């Protein structure tokens, strides 16, 4: 298969497996999604979903969160790891959203990336899932699988994002990035598959004999 043929096969297969993939982080609006995605850095979505109900019981809008002491936020979000940094970022971005954006989460990539604790991937997730703007956030699962499937060299997350955007139609990006994440968790995890075991790896490379070493994100 050519790289484009592999990409088309992946898209078709994943569409059959996950026709309507749910957003894995519980939220009710762009603000609660933004906070949840920020907390998910180096933390599982399952743990974030256990923590956010307690956090949003304190405040579930930027106006309210801006008034919550950082120490109180920290006491709730500490189980997510990187607690001091995340608590401070949540407090500061809430104040900025109130002060500079009228209490509304900004809906441009540039404005989101200026918020404390919000990197490129987090901003893209919010753009895709809150505002339905075509985006292709690359997490560790996507970075790993794109390499195993021969869709990118994996030299960097930025390169992987660029390569995937070139291979897949823009209309598929928002759903496809979730589909790849679910497939990576359920079938092609770092330990469960080395490029030789799961359905897609064996279909794309039926003659592959050696395990595939992938670069970390």
N, C-alpha and C positions, 0 to 999 in steps of 0.2 A: 504493500500500500504506500501511496505517497502521503506526505504530511497532511494534505488537504483531505484525502480519502479517510485517513485516520480520524481527523477532526469531525468529518461528517458521520462516521460510524459512531463515535463517542456521543455526538449530539442525538442521534437517532435512538441509541440504546438507553441513554439517560432519560430521554423524554418518555420512553416506555416504562422505565422503572419508577420515575418520580414525575408524573405528569403535572402535579400541582404542589411543589415542595413548600412546606410552611416555613415561615421565618422562625428560626430556632430560639430567638430571644423574646421573652414575653414583654409586651409593651402596649401602650394604648394610643400613643401619638409620637410625633417626631422628637419631642424632648425626652420622653422616657426611653425611646429607642436609642437616642444619642448617649444617654447615661449608661444604658445596658451594654452598648457596644464598647464604650470606654472601659467598663469594668471587665469585659471579656478578654482584654489583653493578658496573655499568659495565664488564663483561667478558663475552665470549661464553661460552656453555655449552661449546663445543668446546675453548676454551683451559682452562677450569676442569677439564674431564675429562682434559686432559693433565697438569695440575698435581697434582690430588688423589691419584693413586697414589703420588707421591713424598712428599706430605705424610702420607698415612696409613701409609706405610712407617715414618715416625717414631713415629706413634701413631695408632690408629684408635678410641680410646675416651677419654672425658674424663679418666679417672684418669691415663692415660699422657700425654695432651697437656698436662695441667696441670704436668707435670714437665719439659716441653721448654722450653728457653730461648726467649724471644721472638725473639731474633736468629736462632736456627736456623729457627724458623717463617717468619720474614721471608725468609730466604734461599731458601725453597721457593716461597712464595706471591707473591713480587715480580712475576712476569710477569702476574699478574692485575690489576695496577694498585692504587693506594691501599694499597700493601704495608704500610707501618708501621701504619696504622689497622687493617687487617684482621688482621695478625699479633697485635697487642695484643688485639683483640676476641676472637680465637680462644682465646688464652691465658686471658684473664679469664673468658670464659663457661664454659670448661672447668672452671676452679676453682670457679665459682659452682654449676655443675651437680653437682659432687662434694660441695661443702660444704652446699648448701641443698636439693638434690633427690635425694640418695642415688645420684648417678651416672647418673640417668635424665633424659633430655630432658623437660622439663615438657610436659604435653599440654593446656594452656590458652593461649588467645591472650594473656591478661593476663600470665601468667608468662613466656611467650616474649618478649614485647615489653620486658620488664624486663632482658633479657640484653644485654650490651654488643654493639653492632654489629647488633642484630636490630630492624629496623623493622617497620612494619605489614605490608608486602608479604611480607617474608621469613617472618614469623610465620604468615601465612596460607598460604604455600606449604607450610610444614612441617605445619600443621594438616590441609591437604587431602591431601598426598601421603604423609605418615608416619602420620597418625592417622585418615585418611579422614573427617574432619569437614567437612561442606559449607562451602566457602570459595570466594571469587572473587578471587584475587590479580590485580591489574591492573598489567601491565608496559607498556613503551612500545608494543609491538605491539597489545595489547588496547586501550590508550587511543587509539591512532591509528585502528584499524579501527572501533571503536565510533562514532567521529565520522563516518568515511566512510560508514558504514551507517545513519547517522541514528538511532542508538540512545541518544545522549547529546549534550549540548552541548559536552562536553570542557572545561568550565570548570576542573576539577581532577580529579586521580586519584580523590579521595574521592567526588566527584559521579559519575564514571564507574562506580565500583564500586557505588554506591547504585542508579544507574539500571539497571545490568545485573542486579543481584539482584532488582529489581522485575519485570523483563521475562522472565527465565528461571526455570523451576521449580528449586527448591533441589536436587532430585535430579540435575540436570544440571550443576551448577556445577563440580564437581571435574574432570570430563572435558572440559567445554566450554571452560574457560580454557586447557587444553592444546591443544585443537583450534584455537582462535583463534590461539594463538601459532604453531602449525605453519603454518596458512594464511597468516599474516602474513609469515612467513619465506620461504615457497615461492611465494606467488602475489601478495600484496598488500603488498610491502615499501614503504618510504618512497620509494625511487627507481623501482621497477618499475611502480608503479601510483599514479595521482593521483586515484583515484576514478572513472576512465573506462575502465580497461583490463581488470581481472581479472574472472573469471566472476561472483563475487557482486556486485561493484559494478555491473556492467552489468545483471544480473538485477534487482537492487533498484531501480536508477534507469536504466531503458532510455532515457529522454529527457534525461538529464543531458548538458549541453554544456560546462560549465566545470569545470575541475579543482577539487578540494576542498582547501582549506588547513586543516590540522589543528593544534591546539595541542599543544605538547610536554608530556610528563608532568612 
